[in-house]
Amino acid sequence: MIVTHNMIYLNTANKLTKDEKNRSESMRKISSGLKINRAGDNAAGSGISTSLKAKILSLSRAQVNVQEGLGVTGAVTKSLDNIVNDSLGRLKELSMGAANATSGPFDKQAAQGEIEQILKDIDSTAAGTKYNGKNLLSPPLESISLQVGFRTEDTFKIDLFDATVENIGLSGINVLSKENALSAMDKIDKAIDMVSGYVSKAGAYETNLSYMSNSLSDYELKLTKSDSNIEDADVAKESLEFTQYNIITQATQALLVQANQSPESIIQLLK
């Protein structure tokens, strides 16, 4: 009789090795919260997850870029609103007063003094409107291109506006005579229309960027959910499987002890 190879013991030991491996893998998933801890766990899933993570990082950066664009349009809109509502509105009021027949030389001179100060304020506002040191409302001006997606063609362009006194046509206006005051009124109306157009365009940029921001957030959330479905472990399910593997392992260990004793029992019978 051949009793050298205990096949029951060998088969049981092999099963125990597999059970302990399954239990260890289950514990690793529970500890990390991930069902893919290395590429070998799911080669295809790992590749997809890596690609999704790269896109998510790109979208996160794009969101930052969009927020910076909103910072630009916000600064532009605020300054232009001040120029239109405060400065140009007051200029129109002063020129209308000076054009009135009841306005005397002293009144016109006082109005002219205030007008000249307002013109300086407009230039100061335009020159002081910057974003990270970049001029937004006074020369030199350069369009701002934003990278708003992970593809090279995903760009958004913001054209900037020259809101200086010279560009909006108010250089040298005066109200020292009725004729000059009437001419100033006409120039101020044109300046108001021009700057109001700037405000409208800046507002359109802001609306588009806000829409992009929401779209990016939705897309990033969608990709994050997809990555989670691939990579994240179901902890409740893994905990149940770990308990099952633990019970199976303990039972297999007991069988292994019995299987190891079988040859010894046979040898004792042969003596």
KOLMAR-757908 format. One record per residue (C-alpha): residue number from 1; residue in three letters; x, y, z. Coordinates in steps of 0.02 Angstrom, whole numbers, plus 50000, padded with zeros to 5 digits. Layout:
BEGIN
<rec><n>NUM</n><res>ALA</res><c1>X</c1><c2>Y</c2><c3>Z</c3></rec>
...
This chain:
BEGIN
<rec><n>1</n><res>MET</res><c1>50000</c1><c2>50000</c2><c3>50000</c3></rec>
<rec><n>2</n><res>ILE</res><c1>50066</c1><c2>50175</c2><c3>49954</c3></rec>
<rec><n>3</n><res>VAL</res><c1>50040</c1><c2>50303</c2><c3>50091</c3></rec>
<rec><n>4</n><res>THR</res><c1>50180</c1><c2>50423</c2><c3>50045</c3></rec>
<rec><n>5</n><res>HIS</res><c1>50066</c1><c2>50546</c2><c3>49953</c3></rec>
<rec><n>6</n><res>ASN</res><c1>49918</c1><c2>50605</c2><c3>50054</c3></rec>
<rec><n>7</n><res>MET</res><c1>49808</c1><c2>50674</c2><c3>49915</c3></rec>
<rec><n>8</n><res>ILE</res><c1>49670</c1><c2>50725</c2><c3>50035</c3></rec>
<rec><n>9</n><res>TYR</res><c1>49797</c1><c2>50831</c2><c3>50130</c3></rec>
<rec><n>10</n><res>LEU</res><c1>49871</c1><c2>50905</c2><c3>49971</c3></rec>
<rec><n>11</n><res>ASN</res><c1>49701</c1><c2>50952</c2><c3>49899</c3></rec>
<rec><n>12</n><res>THR</res><c1>49646</c1><c2>51026</c2><c3>50064</c3></rec>
<rec><n>13</n><res>ALA</res><c1>49808</c1><c2>51126</c2><c3>50079</c3></rec>
<rec><n>14</n><res>ASN</res><c1>49785</c1><c2>51192</c2><c3>49902</c3></rec>
<rec><n>15</n><res>LYS</res><c1>49608</c1><c2>51246</c2><c3>49942</c3></rec>
<rec><n>16</n><res>LEU</res><c1>49668</c1><c2>51330</c2><c3>50102</c3></rec>
<rec><n>17</n><res>THR</res><c1>49797</c1><c2>51429</c2><c3>50004</c3></rec>
<rec><n>18</n><res>LYS</res><c1>49663</c1><c2>51492</c2><c3>49884</c3></rec>
<rec><n>19</n><res>ASP</res><c1>49543</c1><c2>51534</c2><c3>50027</c3></rec>
<rec><n>20</n><res>GLU</res><c1>49676</c1><c2>51632</c2><c3>50120</c3></rec>
<rec><n>21</n><res>LYS</res><c1>49719</c1><c2>51726</c2><c3>49961</c3></rec>
<rec><n>22</n><res>ASN</res><c1>49535</c1><c2>51771</c2><c3>49935</c3></rec>
<rec><n>23</n><res>ARG</res><c1>49520</c1><c2>51825</c2><c3>50116</c3></rec>
<rec><n>24</n><res>SER</res><c1>49676</c1><c2>51935</c2><c3>50101</c3></rec>
<rec><n>25</n><res>GLU</res><c1>49612</c1><c2>52016</c2><c3>49941</c3></rec>
<rec><n>26</n><res>SER</res><c1>49444</c1><c2>52048</c2><c3>50022</c3></rec>
<rec><n>27</n><res>MET</res><c1>49530</c1><c2>52128</c2><c3>50173</c3></rec>
<rec><n>28</n><res>ARG</res><c1>49637</c1><c2>52236</c2><c3>50058</c3></rec>
<rec><n>29</n><res>LYS</res><c1>49481</c1><c2>52300</c2><c3>49970</c3></rec>
<rec><n>30</n><res>ILE</res><c1>49397</c1><c2>52339</c2><c3>50136</c3></rec>
<rec><n>31</n><res>SER</res><c1>49551</c1><c2>52429</c2><c3>50202</c3></rec>
<rec><n>32</n><res>SER</res><c1>49579</c1><c2>52535</c2><c3>50047</c3></rec>
<rec><n>33</n><res>GLY</res><c1>49398</c1><c2>52555</c2><c3>49996</c3></rec>
<rec><n>34</n><res>LEU</res><c1>49451</c1><c2>52507</c2><c3>49819</c3></rec>
<rec><n>35</n><res>LYS</res><c1>49417</c1><c2>52351</c2><c3>49720</c3></rec>
<rec><n>36</n><res>ILE</res><c1>49563</c1><c2>52391</c2><c3>49603</c3></rec>
<rec><n>37</n><res>ASN</res><c1>49720</c1><c2>52411</c2><c3>49708</c3></rec>
<rec><n>38</n><res>ARG</res><c1>49840</c1><c2>52361</c2><c3>49570</c3></rec>
<rec><n>39</n><res>ALA</res><c1>49828</c1><c2>52341</c2><c3>49381</c3></rec>
<rec><n>40</n><res>GLY</res><c1>49823</c1><c2>52152</c2><c3>49397</c3></rec>
<rec><n>41</n><res>ASP</res><c1>49658</c1><c2>52159</c2><c3>49491</c3></rec>
<rec><n>42</n><res>ASN</res><c1>49570</c1><c2>52218</c2><c3>49333</c3></rec>
<rec><n>43</n><res>ALA</res><c1>49684</c1><c2>52265</c2><c3>49189</c3></rec>
<rec><n>44</n><res>ALA</res><c1>49547</c1><c2>52338</c2><c3>49077</c3></rec>
<rec><n>45</n><res>GLY</res><c1>49460</c1><c2>52427</c2><c3>49220</c3></rec>
<rec><n>46</n><res>SER</res><c1>49626</c1><c2>52497</c2><c3>49283</c3></rec>
<rec><n>47</n><res>GLY</res><c1>49663</c1><c2>52571</c2><c3>49111</c3></rec>
<rec><n>48</n><res>ILE</res><c1>49492</c1><c2>52651</c2><c3>49099</c3></rec>
<rec><n>49</n><res>SER</res><c1>49507</c1><c2>52719</c2><c3>49276</c3></rec>
<rec><n>50</n><res>THR</res><c1>49677</c1><c2>52795</c2><c3>49239</c3></rec>
<rec><n>51</n><res>SER</res><c1>49606</c1><c2>52882</c2><c3>49085</c3></rec>
<rec><n>52</n><res>LEU</res><c1>49456</c1><c2>52946</c2><c3>49182</c3></rec>
<rec><n>53</n><res>LYS</res><c1>49568</c1><c2>53015</c2><c3>49320</c3></rec>
<rec><n>54</n><res>ALA</res><c1>49671</c1><c2>53110</c2><c3>49192</c3></rec>
<rec><n>55</n><res>LYS</res><c1>49513</c1><c2>53187</c2><c3>49118</c3></rec>
<rec><n>56</n><res>ILE</res><c1>49447</c1><c2>53231</c2><c3>49290</c3></rec>
<rec><n>57</n><res>LEU</res><c1>49609</c1><c2>53322</c2><c3>49333</c3></rec>
<rec><n>58</n><res>SER</res><c1>49600</c1><c2>53415</c2><c3>49167</c3></rec>
<rec><n>59</n><res>LEU</res><c1>49420</c1><c2>53466</c2><c3>49200</c3></rec>
<rec><n>60</n><res>SER</res><c1>49468</c1><c2>53526</c2><c3>49373</c3></rec>
<rec><n>61</n><res>ARG</res><c1>49603</c1><c2>53636</c2><c3>49297</c3></rec>
<rec><n>62</n><res>ALA</res><c1>49480</c1><c2>53697</c2><c3>49165</c3></rec>
<rec><n>63</n><res>GLN</res><c1>49360</c1><c2>53746</c2><c3>49304</c3></rec>
<rec><n>64</n><res>VAL</res><c1>49499</c1><c2>53850</c2><c3>49383</c3></rec>
<rec><n>65</n><res>ASN</res><c1>49530</c1><c2>53933</c2><c3>49215</c3></rec>
<rec><n>66</n><res>VAL</res><c1>49345</c1><c2>53974</c2><c3>49195</c3></rec>
<rec><n>67</n><res>GLN</res><c1>49340</c1><c2>54049</c2><c3>49369</c3></rec>
<rec><n>68</n><res>GLU</res><c1>49489</c1><c2>54158</c2><c3>49324</c3></rec>
<rec><n>69</n><res>GLY</res><c1>49394</c1><c2>54211</c2><c3>49168</c3></rec>
<rec><n>70</n><res>LEU</res><c1>49247</c1><c2>54258</c2><c3>49277</c3></rec>
<rec><n>71</n><res>GLY</res><c1>49367</c1><c2>54359</c2><c3>49383</c3></rec>
<rec><n>72</n><res>VAL</res><c1>49419</c1><c2>54454</c2><c3>49228</c3></rec>
<rec><n>73</n><res>THR</res><c1>49242</c1><c2>54488</c2><c3>49168</c3></rec>
<rec><n>74</n><res>GLY</res><c1>49188</c1><c2>54534</c2><c3>49345</c3></rec>
<rec><n>75</n><res>ALA</res><c1>49326</c1><c2>54664</c2><c3>49360</c3></rec>
<rec><n>76</n><res>VAL</res><c1>49287</c1><c2>54733</c2><c3>49186</c3></rec>
<rec><n>77</n><res>THR</res><c1>49100</c1><c2>54744</c2><c3>49218</c3></rec>
<rec><n>78</n><res>LYS</res><c1>49121</c1><c2>54829</c2><c3>49387</c3></rec>
<rec><n>79</n><res>SER</res><c1>49237</c1><c2>54964</c2><c3>49317</c3></rec>
<rec><n>80</n><res>LEU</res><c1>49129</c1><c2>54994</c2><c3>49163</c3></rec>
<rec><n>81</n><res>ASP</res><c1>48973</c1><c2>55010</c2><c3>49271</c3></rec>
<rec><n>82</n><res>ASN</res><c1>49062</c1><c2>55142</c2><c3>49375</c3></rec>
<rec><n>83</n><res>ILE</res><c1>49115</c1><c2>55237</c2><c3>49219</c3></rec>
<rec><n>84</n><res>VAL</res><c1>48940</c1><c2>55234</c2><c3>49142</c3></rec>
<rec><n>85</n><res>ASN</res><c1>48833</c1><c2>55260</c2><c3>49295</c3></rec>
<rec><n>86</n><res>ASP</res><c1>48943</c1><c2>55377</c2><c3>49394</c3></rec>
<rec><n>87</n><res>SER</res><c1>49064</c1><c2>55467</c2><c3>49279</c3></rec>
<rec><n>88</n><res>LEU</res><c1>48972</c1><c2>55478</c2><c3>49113</c3></rec>
<rec><n>89</n><res>GLY</res><c1>48806</c1><c2>55506</c2><c3>49198</c3></rec>
<rec><n>90</n><res>ARG</res><c1>48878</c1><c2>55654</c2><c3>49294</c3></rec>
<rec><n>91</n><res>LEU</res><c1>48962</c1><c2>55721</c2><c3>49136</c3></rec>
<rec><n>92</n><res>LYS</res><c1>48794</c1><c2>55721</c2><c3>49047</c3></rec>
<rec><n>93</n><res>GLU</res><c1>48714</c1><c2>55811</c2><c3>49192</c3></rec>
<rec><n>94</n><res>LEU</res><c1>48850</c1><c2>55946</c2><c3>49196</c3></rec>
<rec><n>95</n><res>SER</res><c1>48847</c1><c2>55973</c2><c3>49008</c3></rec>
<rec><n>96</n><res>MET</res><c1>48658</c1><c2>55990</c2><c3>49007</c3></rec>
<rec><n>97</n><res>GLY</res><c1>48668</c1><c2>56118</c2><c3>49146</c3></rec>
<rec><n>98</n><res>ALA</res><c1>48802</c1><c2>56217</c2><c3>49053</c3></rec>
<rec><n>99</n><res>ALA</res><c1>48699</c1><c2>56213</c2><c3>48892</c3></rec>
<rec><n>100</n><res>ASN</res><c1>48551</c1><c2>56293</c2><c3>48981</c3></rec>
<rec><n>101</n><res>ALA</res><c1>48526</c1><c2>56477</c2><c3>48945</c3></rec>
<rec><n>102</n><res>THR</res><c1>48518</c1><c2>56517</c2><c3>49131</c3></rec>
<rec><n>103</n><res>SER</res><c1>48696</c1><c2>56455</c2><c3>49158</c3></rec>
<rec><n>104</n><res>GLY</res><c1>48818</c1><c2>56598</c2><c3>49181</c3></rec>
<rec><n>105</n><res>PRO</res><c1>49009</c1><c2>56604</c2><c3>49154</c3></rec>
<rec><n>106</n><res>PHE</res><c1>49044</c1><c2>56560</c2><c3>49335</c3></rec>
<rec><n>107</n><res>ASP</res><c1>48929</c1><c2>56409</c2><c3>49327</c3></rec>
<rec><n>108</n><res>LYS</res><c1>49010</c1><c2>56351</c2><c3>49165</c3></rec>
<rec><n>109</n><res>GLN</res><c1>49184</c1><c2>56371</c2><c3>49237</c3></rec>
<rec><n>110</n><res>ALA</res><c1>49138</c1><c2>56270</c2><c3>49391</c3></rec>
<rec><n>111</n><res>ALA</res><c1>49060</c1><c2>56134</c2><c3>49283</c3></rec>
<rec><n>112</n><res>GLN</res><c1>49215</c1><c2>56130</c2><c3>49173</c3></rec>
<rec><n>113</n><res>GLY</res><c1>49327</c1><c2>56105</c2><c3>49325</c3></rec>
<rec><n>114</n><res>GLU</res><c1>49222</c1><c2>55957</c2><c3>49383</c3></rec>
<rec><n>115</n><res>ILE</res><c1>49217</c1><c2>55885</c2><c3>49206</c3></rec>
<rec><n>116</n><res>GLU</res><c1>49407</c1><c2>55887</c2><c3>49194</c3></rec>
<rec><n>117</n><res>GLN</res><c1>49420</c1><c2>55795</c2><c3>49360</c3></rec>
<rec><n>118</n><res>ILE</res><c1>49293</c1><c2>55665</c2><c3>49304</c3></rec>
<rec><n>119</n><res>LEU</res><c1>49391</c1><c2>55636</c2><c3>49143</c3></rec>
<rec><n>120</n><res>LYS</res><c1>49546</c1><c2>55604</c2><c3>49248</c3></rec>
<rec><n>121</n><res>ASP</res><c1>49446</c1><c2>55483</c2><c3>49356</c3></rec>
<rec><n>122</n><res>ILE</res><c1>49389</c1><c2>55388</c2><c3>49201</c3></rec>
<rec><n>123</n><res>ASP</res><c1>49568</c1><c2>55366</c2><c3>49142</c3></rec>
<rec><n>124</n><res>SER</res><c1>49621</c1><c2>55317</c2><c3>49318</c3></rec>
<rec><n>125</n><res>THR</res><c1>49483</c1><c2>55185</c2><c3>49327</c3></rec>
<rec><n>126</n><res>ALA</res><c1>49529</c1><c2>55116</c2><c3>49156</c3></rec>
<rec><n>127</n><res>ALA</res><c1>49716</c1><c2>55111</c2><c3>49196</c3></rec>
<rec><n>128</n><res>GLY</res><c1>49685</c1><c2>55033</c2><c3>49367</c3></rec>
<rec><n>129</n><res>THR</res><c1>49575</c1><c2>54891</c2><c3>49305</c3></rec>
<rec><n>130</n><res>LYS</res><c1>49694</c1><c2>54743</c2><c3>49298</c3></rec>
<rec><n>131</n><res>TYR</res><c1>49696</c1><c2>54556</c2><c3>49329</c3></rec>
<rec><n>132</n><res>ASN</res><c1>49860</c1><c2>54478</c2><c3>49384</c3></rec>
<rec><n>133</n><res>GLY</res><c1>49948</c1><c2>54632</c2><c3>49317</c3></rec>
<rec><n>134</n><res>LYS</res><c1>49863</c1><c2>54623</c2><c3>49147</c3></rec>
<rec><n>135</n><res>ASN</res><c1>49778</c1><c2>54780</c2><c3>49082</c3></rec>
<rec><n>136</n><res>LEU</res><c1>49592</c1><c2>54755</c2><c3>49052</c3></rec>
<rec><n>137</n><res>LEU</res><c1>49528</c1><c2>54928</c2><c3>49001</c3></rec>
<rec><n>138</n><res>SER</res><c1>49679</c1><c2>55028</c2><c3>48943</c3></rec>
<rec><n>139</n><res>PRO</res><c1>49821</c1><c2>54999</c2><c3>48818</c3></rec>
<rec><n>140</n><res>PRO</res><c1>49915</c1><c2>54890</c2><c3>48792</c3></rec>
<rec><n>141</n><res>LEU</res><c1>49770</c1><c2>54769</c2><c3>48774</c3></rec>
<rec><n>142</n><res>GLU</res><c1>49779</c1><c2>54587</c2><c3>48721</c3></rec>
<rec><n>143</n><res>SER</res><c1>49636</c1><c2>54464</c2><c3>48709</c3></rec>
<rec><n>144</n><res>ILE</res><c1>49630</c1><c2>54330</c2><c3>48843</c3></rec>
<rec><n>145</n><res>SER</res><c1>49617</c1><c2>54149</c2><c3>48787</c3></rec>
<rec><n>146</n><res>LEU</res><c1>49557</c1><c2>54024</c2><c3>48915</c3></rec>
<rec><n>147</n><res>GLN</res><c1>49583</c1><c2>53835</c2><c3>48906</c3></rec>
<rec><n>148</n><res>VAL</res><c1>49413</c1><c2>53773</c2><c3>48961</c3></rec>
<rec><n>149</n><res>GLY</res><c1>49425</c1><c2>53587</c2><c3>48924</c3></rec>
<rec><n>150</n><res>PHE</res><c1>49548</c1><c2>53443</c2><c3>48906</c3></rec>
<rec><n>151</n><res>ARG</res><c1>49550</c1><c2>53454</c2><c3>48715</c3></rec>
<rec><n>152</n><res>THR</res><c1>49664</c1><c2>53580</c2><c3>48629</c3></rec>
<rec><n>153</n><res>GLU</res><c1>49515</c1><c2>53658</c2><c3>48539</c3></rec>
<rec><n>154</n><res>ASP</res><c1>49420</c1><c2>53688</c2><c3>48702</c3></rec>
<rec><n>155</n><res>THR</res><c1>49460</c1><c2>53873</c2><c3>48715</c3></rec>
<rec><n>156</n><res>PHE</res><c1>49363</c1><c2>54031</c2><c3>48757</c3></rec>
<rec><n>157</n><res>LYS</res><c1>49418</c1><c2>54204</c2><c3>48701</c3></rec>
<rec><n>158</n><res>ILE</res><c1>49386</c1><c2>54364</c2><c3>48796</c3></rec>
<rec><n>159</n><res>ASP</res><c1>49411</c1><c2>54524</c2><c3>48697</c3></rec>
<rec><n>160</n><res>LEU</res><c1>49456</c1><c2>54674</c2><c3>48803</c3></rec>
<rec><n>161</n><res>PHE</res><c1>49396</c1><c2>54854</c2><c3>48785</c3></rec>
<rec><n>162</n><res>ASP</res><c1>49486</c1><c2>55021</c2><c3>48784</c3></rec>
<rec><n>163</n><res>ALA</res><c1>49386</c1><c2>55132</c2><c3>48903</c3></rec>
<rec><n>164</n><res>THR</res><c1>49508</c1><c2>55277</c2><c3>48908</c3></rec>
<rec><n>165</n><res>VAL</res><c1>49444</c1><c2>55454</c2><c3>48882</c3></rec>
<rec><n>166</n><res>GLU</res><c1>49532</c1><c2>55467</c2><c3>48714</c3></rec>
<rec><n>167</n><res>ASN</res><c1>49457</c1><c2>55305</c2><c3>48646</c3></rec>
<rec><n>168</n><res>ILE</res><c1>49279</c1><c2>55343</c2><c3>48699</c3></rec>
<rec><n>169</n><res>GLY</res><c1>49291</c1><c2>55514</c2><c3>48616</c3></rec>
<rec><n>170</n><res>LEU</res><c1>49290</c1><c2>55632</c2><c3>48764</c3></rec>
<rec><n>171</n><res>SER</res><c1>49463</c1><c2>55709</c2><c3>48752</c3></rec>
<rec><n>172</n><res>GLY</res><c1>49460</c1><c2>55898</c2><c3>48765</c3></rec>
<rec><n>173</n><res>ILE</res><c1>49273</c1><c2>55920</c2><c3>48791</c3></rec>
<rec><n>174</n><res>ASN</res><c1>49223</c1><c2>56084</c2><c3>48872</c3></rec>
<rec><n>175</n><res>VAL</res><c1>49063</c1><c2>56172</c2><c3>48919</c3></rec>
<rec><n>176</n><res>LEU</res><c1>49127</c1><c2>56351</c2><c3>48927</c3></rec>
<rec><n>177</n><res>SER</res><c1>49001</c1><c2>56403</c2><c3>48794</c3></rec>
<rec><n>178</n><res>LYS</res><c1>48827</c1><c2>56346</c2><c3>48748</c3></rec>
<rec><n>179</n><res>GLU</res><c1>48888</c1><c2>56278</c2><c3>48582</c3></rec>
<rec><n>180</n><res>ASN</res><c1>49029</c1><c2>56181</c2><c3>48663</c3></rec>
<rec><n>181</n><res>ALA</res><c1>48911</c1><c2>56115</c2><c3>48796</c3></rec>
<rec><n>182</n><res>LEU</res><c1>48791</c1><c2>56051</c2><c3>48662</c3></rec>
<rec><n>183</n><res>SER</res><c1>48936</c1><c2>55969</c2><c3>48570</c3></rec>
<rec><n>184</n><res>ALA</res><c1>48994</c1><c2>55890</c2><c3>48734</c3></rec>
<rec><n>185</n><res>MET</res><c1>48819</c1><c2>55820</c2><c3>48763</c3></rec>
<rec><n>186</n><res>ASP</res><c1>48825</c1><c2>55734</c2><c3>48593</c3></rec>
<rec><n>187</n><res>LYS</res><c1>48998</c1><c2>55662</c2><c3>48626</c3></rec>
<rec><n>188</n><res>ILE</res><c1>48947</c1><c2>55602</c2><c3>48799</c3></rec>
<rec><n>189</n><res>ASP</res><c1>48793</c1><c2>55515</c2><c3>48728</c3></rec>
<rec><n>190</n><res>LYS</res><c1>48904</c1><c2>55423</c2><c3>48603</c3></rec>
<rec><n>191</n><res>ALA</res><c1>49025</c1><c2>55377</c2><c3>48743</c3></rec>
<rec><n>192</n><res>ILE</res><c1>48882</c1><c2>55310</c2><c3>48848</c3></rec>
<rec><n>193</n><res>ASP</res><c1>48824</c1><c2>55203</c2><c3>48701</c3></rec>
<rec><n>194</n><res>MET</res><c1>49001</c1><c2>55139</c2><c3>48673</c3></rec>
<rec><n>195</n><res>VAL</res><c1>49036</c1><c2>55094</c2><c3>48854</c3></rec>
<rec><n>196</n><res>SER</res><c1>48862</c1><c2>55020</c2><c3>48875</c3></rec>
<rec><n>197</n><res>GLY</res><c1>48903</c1><c2>54908</c2><c3>48727</c3></rec>
<rec><n>198</n><res>TYR</res><c1>49061</c1><c2>54855</c2><c3>48818</c3></rec>
<rec><n>199</n><res>VAL</res><c1>48957</c1><c2>54814</c2><c3>48972</c3></rec>
<rec><n>200</n><res>SER</res><c1>48839</c1><c2>54709</c2><c3>48867</c3></rec>
<rec><n>201</n><res>LYS</res><c1>48982</c1><c2>54610</c2><c3>48789</c3></rec>
<rec><n>202</n><res>ALA</res><c1>49066</c1><c2>54584</c2><c3>48957</c3></rec>
<rec><n>203</n><res>GLY</res><c1>48901</c1><c2>54524</c2><c3>49027</c3></rec>
<rec><n>204</n><res>ALA</res><c1>48883</c1><c2>54400</c2><c3>48883</c3></rec>
<rec><n>205</n><res>TYR</res><c1>49057</c1><c2>54333</c2><c3>48920</c3></rec>
<rec><n>206</n><res>GLU</res><c1>49010</c1><c2>54314</c2><c3>49102</c3></rec>
<rec><n>207</n><res>THR</res><c1>48849</c1><c2>54222</c2><c3>49059</c3></rec>
<rec><n>208</n><res>ASN</res><c1>48941</c1><c2>54102</c2><c3>48943</c3></rec>
<rec><n>209</n><res>LEU</res><c1>49077</c1><c2>54069</c2><c3>49071</c3></rec>
<rec><n>210</n><res>SER</res><c1>48950</c1><c2>54036</c2><c3>49207</c3></rec>
<rec><n>211</n><res>TYR</res><c1>48864</c1><c2>53910</c2><c3>49093</c3></rec>
<rec><n>212</n><res>MET</res><c1>49033</c1><c2>53828</c2><c3>49057</c3></rec>
<rec><n>213</n><res>SER</res><c1>49070</c1><c2>53819</c2><c3>49242</c3></rec>
<rec><n>214</n><res>ASN</res><c1>48907</c1><c2>53726</c2><c3>49275</c3></rec>
<rec><n>215</n><res>SER</res><c1>48936</c1><c2>53610</c2><c3>49127</c3></rec>
<rec><n>216</n><res>LEU</res><c1>49113</c1><c2>53571</c2><c3>49185</c3></rec>
<rec><n>217</n><res>SER</res><c1>49050</c1><c2>53531</c2><c3>49360</c3></rec>
<rec><n>218</n><res>ASP</res><c1>48917</c1><c2>53415</c2><c3>49291</c3></rec>
<rec><n>219</n><res>TYR</res><c1>49039</c1><c2>53328</c2><c3>49175</c3></rec>
<rec><n>220</n><res>GLU</res><c1>49170</c1><c2>53309</c2><c3>49311</c3></rec>
<rec><n>221</n><res>LEU</res><c1>49039</c1><c2>53234</c2><c3>49427</c3></rec>
<rec><n>222</n><res>LYS</res><c1>48985</c1><c2>53113</c2><c3>49290</c3></rec>
<rec><n>223</n><res>LEU</res><c1>49164</c1><c2>53054</c2><c3>49260</c3></rec>
<rec><n>224</n><res>THR</res><c1>49196</c1><c2>53041</c2><c3>49446</c3></rec>
<rec><n>225</n><res>LYS</res><c1>49043</c1><c2>52928</c2><c3>49465</c3></rec>
<rec><n>226</n><res>SER</res><c1>49102</c1><c2>52821</c2><c3>49320</c3></rec>
<rec><n>227</n><res>ASP</res><c1>49274</c1><c2>52804</c2><c3>49398</c3></rec>
<rec><n>228</n><res>SER</res><c1>49195</c1><c2>52762</c2><c3>49565</c3></rec>
<rec><n>229</n><res>ASN</res><c1>49091</c1><c2>52623</c2><c3>49486</c3></rec>
<rec><n>230</n><res>ILE</res><c1>49249</c1><c2>52548</c2><c3>49414</c3></rec>
<rec><n>231</n><res>GLU</res><c1>49369</c1><c2>52571</c2><c3>49558</c3></rec>
<rec><n>232</n><res>ASP</res><c1>49276</c1><c2>52590</c2><c3>49722</c3></rec>
<rec><n>233</n><res>ALA</res><c1>49236</c1><c2>52435</c2><c3>49824</c3></rec>
<rec><n>234</n><res>ASP</res><c1>49065</c1><c2>52392</c2><c3>49894</c3></rec>
<rec><n>235</n><res>VAL</res><c1>49124</c1><c2>52386</c2><c3>50074</c3></rec>
<rec><n>236</n><res>ALA</res><c1>48965</c1><c2>52302</c2><c3>50138</c3></rec>
<rec><n>237</n><res>LYS</res><c1>48979</c1><c2>52166</c2><c3>50006</c3></rec>
<rec><n>238</n><res>GLU</res><c1>49166</c1><c2>52143</c2><c3>50036</c3></rec>
<rec><n>239</n><res>SER</res><c1>49138</c1><c2>52133</c2><c3>50225</c3></rec>
<rec><n>240</n><res>LEU</res><c1>49012</c1><c2>51993</c2><c3>50198</c3></rec>
<rec><n>241</n><res>GLU</res><c1>49131</c1><c2>51902</c2><c3>50081</c3></rec>
<rec><n>242</n><res>PHE</res><c1>49274</c1><c2>51922</c2><c3>50205</c3></rec>
<rec><n>243</n><res>THR</res><c1>49168</c1><c2>51844</c2><c3>50341</c3></rec>
<rec><n>244</n><res>GLN</res><c1>49124</c1><c2>51700</c2><c3>50225</c3></rec>
<rec><n>245</n><res>TYR</res><c1>49307</c1><c2>51674</c2><c3>50175</c3></rec>
<rec><n>246</n><res>ASN</res><c1>49355</c1><c2>51680</c2><c3>50359</c3></rec>
<rec><n>247</n><res>ILE</res><c1>49231</c1><c2>51542</c2><c3>50403</c3></rec>
<rec><n>248</n><res>ILE</res><c1>49284</c1><c2>51437</c2><c3>50253</c3></rec>
<rec><n>249</n><res>THR</res><c1>49468</c1><c2>51459</c2><c3>50297</c3></rec>
<rec><n>250</n><res>GLN</res><c1>49441</c1><c2>51403</c2><c3>50477</c3></rec>
<rec><n>251</n><res>ALA</res><c1>49342</c1><c2>51251</c2><c3>50417</c3></rec>
<rec><n>252</n><res>THR</res><c1>49477</c1><c2>51208</c2><c3>50291</c3></rec>
<rec><n>253</n><res>GLN</res><c1>49611</c1><c2>51222</c2><c3>50424</c3></rec>
<rec><n>254</n><res>ALA</res><c1>49516</c1><c2>51096</c2><c3>50530</c3></rec>
<rec><n>255</n><res>LEU</res><c1>49501</c1><c2>50979</c2><c3>50381</c3></rec>
<rec><n>256</n><res>LEU</res><c1>49686</c1><c2>50998</c2><c3>50348</c3></rec>
<rec><n>257</n><res>VAL</res><c1>49727</c1><c2>50939</c2><c3>50523</c3></rec>
<rec><n>258</n><res>GLN</res><c1>49616</c1><c2>50786</c2><c3>50500</c3></rec>
<rec><n>259</n><res>ALA</res><c1>49689</c1><c2>50751</c2><c3>50327</c3></rec>
<rec><n>260</n><res>ASN</res><c1>49864</c1><c2>50758</c2><c3>50398</c3></rec>
<rec><n>261</n><res>GLN</res><c1>49819</c1><c2>50629</c2><c3>50529</c3></rec>
<rec><n>262</n><res>SER</res><c1>49748</c1><c2>50502</c2><c3>50404</c3></rec>
<rec><n>263</n><res>PRO</res><c1>49915</c1><c2>50425</c2><c3>50347</c3></rec>
<rec><n>264</n><res>GLU</res><c1>49972</c1><c2>50410</c2><c3>50526</c3></rec>
<rec><n>265</n><res>SER</res><c1>49813</c1><c2>50311</c2><c3>50567</c3></rec>
<rec><n>266</n><res>ILE</res><c1>49845</c1><c2>50193</c2><c3>50421</c3></rec>
<rec><n>267</n><res>ILE</res><c1>50025</c1><c2>50165</c2><c3>50473</c3></rec>
<rec><n>268</n><res>GLN</res><c1>49969</c1><c2>50124</c2><c3>50649</c3></rec>
<rec><n>269</n><res>LEU</res><c1>49850</c1><c2>49994</c2><c3>50581</c3></rec>
<rec><n>270</n><res>LEU</res><c1>49990</c1><c2>49912</c2><c3>50481</c3></rec>
<rec><n>271</n><res>LYS</res><c1>50105</c1><c2>49889</c2><c3>50631</c3></rec>
